[in-house]
């Protein structure tokens, strides 16, 4: 049973902002954007731009904002169709965007702190750059997905499960790529790697899932 959303105006505004952000990224850094788009099939982007990584990167910042906006829309739609029907509002979407932003940023900060504690800052920075790059790619892919879900079809649970599965596969490719880049170091520190996976890669999402389903 799906819910027909009363108004799409807010979604339209957010999607337009996302499209403008992507256009700006492509306009100001066309070569980097071209390399970034092909990151799933070509590791050129990760090899080149990881070395040029800065604490604040305008290109990544633009794509990150789009990730937040696109994720906010998709999260709302998913919750609305799979959990319970809720009314869309500016306040709700703003709170949801803030929550997603805080969740991602706190997770990144904890990972950076972990890297500093174990004196593996460079490896963690490269690893985070790869993960964030794949997440930003997901943010771009969510734009047409959101458009289709909102404006062209009546979504079903099956469609959402397929989309979620696709996004998980892309995210997993990013993780596997990162692990392969540091496989020798991982093999020498397998216990700490497993501990890291459980503490920082799996448990946050399990906690988030429990919170959402029990809300």
Secondary structure, 3 states (H helix, E strand, C coil): CCCCCCCCHHHHHHHHHHHHHHHHHHHHCHHHHHHHHCCCCCCHHHHHHHHCCCCCCHHHHHHHHHHHHHHHHHHHHHHHHHCCCCCCCHHHHHHHHHHHHHHHHHHHHHHHHHHHHCCCHHHHHHHHHHHHHHHHHHHHHHHHHHHHHHHHCCCCHHHHHHHHHHHHHHHHHHHHHHHHHCHHHHHHCHHHHHHHHHHHHHHHHHHHHHHHHCC
